[in-house]
């Protein structure tokens, strides 16, 4: 190690200018060594760029790269080009003649510095050049604009020479006040990390020309009174102002910067954990020392003052590593230390398990890395594994992922705790921390059905050349099947002797994992052992293709706005009958059934349901890929219910694809499910409570489309459906029918007719058996149906009309007379259902309301129902205003009323009796009554009364 005498200037005793010159010479010596190392690793053309940039900024010449105008700020303080640079410039344009600039102290460009990995052990061929161009504070807006244009043109010229250059303008006066307009490196996270950025600048920057930092001349023990020290140096002319520039000190770093830096590195670490791990841990080290932070720039400066000038030990990456090593050894954290060593090794990217290219000497980076790995005790095998990272596959990547995720998760917890303990968490920081926590959760958290992503920037390619896919059961659970994926091509005798890469209960979960992690690509060959499933090579290939088409990789980045909200589906793929043949008997007999009934939910004369299983693959707005499987009798409805419940209310609808590749009727099945799903999504998107009726086989399902609370009722037959549709609704609830539901039934015409604030009566005459069927949709779209004897339309409709009119009268009598907030009056409409006829389908025709005749053969029969004990109700009947109560007649009430009615009829005819008015106010106290309530009670009372009429 190179060691010279320690320098300890004391400003109170006076400072020797020779001592300051010695200090500056030490920094320049390190600077020259780093610049030389940077040059060695660059191509000839890239070296030219780095060599000429100071000169091209120092002069304005129309034929040189970067020329904007004669008035563009030019002139680098104290800069004089060497003969080599002038010779190179004259190769670019022979007409250029350099003229030394007069008055260098007034030059508008104060300093040019190279930041980043150039000149370090981690320099790579693709390393970019981040340049800080420090300028005078008095440049006008026009001058700054021209200077930016000049820098932009120089960047473009550098690109033609194979160099990626970024020039950042810095006003030192504004910078020391923490005021800057833009990012200052290509890896900069913004204006919130002033001191940490300055720390990185002081320990990594290579001076290319102009003034040198006055910070070099301030001892570490004087950092706390930096401004006084600098003022003394300048006022007493120990240094000239035109020779130095001031970017500030590092006496104190605010805790907010550690939070900002940690969040930025964590954000980047989700996709590239190796690159972020070193900086993340350095942030942790700094934060753990707060408020007395000994940042690395101060350690670097102390080493220079002490005369420790070994370029290897002062290499920015080695300095970082030594600090992290010291921290982790003190904590006896060997696993994290090994991870940091791997990160450094992979960052340097010199494969030392392999000999250098023939005829070439070992680079200084390789020699340094060999010394380090020897110090770590790494063996050849361990080096060979790291050097073959480009060939890592699932097993190595999964093991490494565990360590990296642990590191990122630990860093997040540390950062959150530090924000609380240092009371540095502003509302903005807290918000960003919460968003960052969601990013980590979405990227790495395991949960049921979620497809785990195992390769966050660990290996470039996990694709396997050959794989074997097996369905099998175990001796412990012979009836439970599982799928396993093996590397290589294995036959039935071989695969039981190998350990699988991945197991899964369901095939799609396994294939989705393969796709998400790129284990299968277009060149992968698959051997299939389908076991007891009906999976074919054709179906398997199409399933993989569907996943690749629906979820193309790489997945797009997650916007912060999406993380501020709960995750919602953005892309949905439904796969029907995976590995299942819905008509196995036809496949075995090698026949195809022909039938006029081709609906996949009610196929052929026996109405078979061909949708037996569904696998749902969902990519949500947080980029989580989730798989769920549905099978059993209600598989389709359960799947649709869960999908609808996962959608945001009023938000954008996800893109939905339905695919089916089973052996029989696959296209028709997929088309039917997609048709149903699109109809449902369109209905649900309306955002109001409604219902949707689906028929599967001979069964009916009613989906209650309440946003966020979708449910479905399974109804075994038509009577059960009628009963369900007759239940009360809190408000008007539209009923939508699947286009194949109730095919051929008159309900298919009636149910879509529902209208709010409207009572609609439909009647159908069965004159052949002397009956008629009445169906009513009330104001909330509840259904009531009744079959009655038929003599004529007048006697059929008039009793019900009179009852409904008395009901409306009672309803209106309860409304306030001032008309405030009163609902619109209910409309009443009448329709006749006409049967199918030659050349005409079954249809509805509007009818006028029946005319009420003053003289009619019906008695007014009023009923009053009051609550009793338990579920019992007390009934009082009035016939032409004569009272019949249970108090008087008890169980003989209906018999007494029937005898009274018969006595009033000529000849004692026993035709039906109808309730013409009904009061339920006591029974429905506090409830919102609707017409169907009254009709239900009316039917019960009429049944009891007419039964008594027949027996009287």
Helices and strands as residue ranges (DSSP letters): G 11-13, H 17-40, H 44-58, H 83-92, G 104-106, E 109-115, E 129-135, H 141-160, E 165-171, H 172-176, H 194-204, E 206-210, E 212-213, G 214-217, G 220-225, H 226-235, G 241-243, E 244-245, H 255-269, H 273-289, H 296-306, H 316-330, H 334-348, H 364-376, H 380-387, G 389-391, H 394-421, H 427-444, E 466-473, E 481-487, G 495-497, E 502-504, H 507-516, E 525-529, H 537-550, H 560-563, E 569-576, H 584-589, E 613-620, E 625-631, H 635-645, E 655-660, H 666-684, E 690-696, E 699-705, E 711-715, H 718-725, E 734-737, H 747-750, G 751-753, E 758-766, E 771-777, E 783-789, H 793-813, E 827-834, E 843-847, E 861-867, E 873-879, E 882-885, H 886-889, G 890-892, H 893-904, G 906-908, E 917-919, H 931-951
